[in-house]
Amino acid sequence: MSSIGIGISTTDTTTATGARTDEAAALIGGARERIDALDDRIIGLVQERMAVSAVIQEARITSGGRRVNLSRETAVLGHYRDALGKPGTALAMTLLELCRGRV
Ligand SMILES: C=C(O[C@@H]1C=C(C(=O)O)C=C[C@H]1O)C(=O)O
């Protein structure tokens, strides 16, 4: 670590995290590892959701029905909105687009 005056560190770690102390940089670095691991799990769950959704859509289309079921999508949107508020609706819309494409 080099330093500029008392208590101001200029390590690579603090630079990368935006922290102003080594203690904060260490906390942020550890928490970012947890976030990266959570993001990997979230991405895996989204991919699993896409696969399950595809099974449903293919079964419905093969049976002569339509790909999209708006009443079900409304229920999914409501579920996310109830849990996460307005941004939850936007998240659900993105998930639905990933799962059944743009309508
Ligand atoms: C998966 C389905 O098909 C489509 C995809 C949906 C989804 O990914 O949640 C919801 C409704 C349908 O538009 C379903 O009807 O459940």
The ligand as an SDF file (V2000), in Angstrom:
LIG
                    3D

 16 16  0  0  0  0  0  0  0  0999 V2000
  -45.2780  -20.9130  -19.5690 C   0  0  0  0  0  0  0  0  0  0  0  0
  -46.4610  -20.5740  -20.0770 C   0  0  0  0  0  0  0  0  0  0  0  0
  -46.5880  -20.0320  -21.3550 O   0  0  0  0  0  0  0  0  0  0  0  0
  -46.2530  -18.6830  -21.6130 C   0  0  0  0  0  0  0  0  0  0  0  0
  -45.0940  -18.2470  -20.8240 C   0  0  0  0  0  0  0  0  0  0  0  0
  -45.2800  -17.8230  -19.5320 C   0  0  0  0  0  0  0  0  0  0  0  0
  -44.1360  -17.7780  -18.5650 C   0  0  0  0  0  0  0  0  0  0  0  0
  -42.9760  -17.9260  -18.9900 O   0  0  0  0  0  0  0  0  0  0  0  0
  -44.3920  -17.6110  -17.3570 O   0  0  0  0  0  0  0  0  0  0  0  0
  -46.5570  -17.4660  -19.0870 C   0  0  0  0  0  0  0  0  0  0  0  0
  -47.6300  -17.5050  -19.9160 C   0  0  0  0  0  0  0  0  0  0  0  0
  -47.5170  -17.8760  -21.3410 C   0  0  0  0  0  0  0  0  0  0  0  0
  -47.5590  -16.6990  -22.1480 O   0  0  0  0  0  0  0  0  0  0  0  0
  -47.7290  -20.8010  -19.3200 C   0  0  0  0  0  0  0  0  0  0  0  0
  -48.8110  -20.6700  -19.9040 O   0  0  0  0  0  0  0  0  0  0  0  0
  -47.6500  -21.1240  -18.1200 O   0  0  0  0  0  0  0  0  0  0  0  0
  1  2  2  0
  2  3  1  0
  2 14  1  0
  3  4  1  0
  4  5  1  0
  4 12  1  0
  5  6  2  0
  6  7  1  0
  6 10  1  0
  7  8  2  0
  7  9  1  0
 10 11  2  0
 11 12  1  0
 12 13  1  0
 14 15  2  0
 14 16  1  0
M  END
$$$$
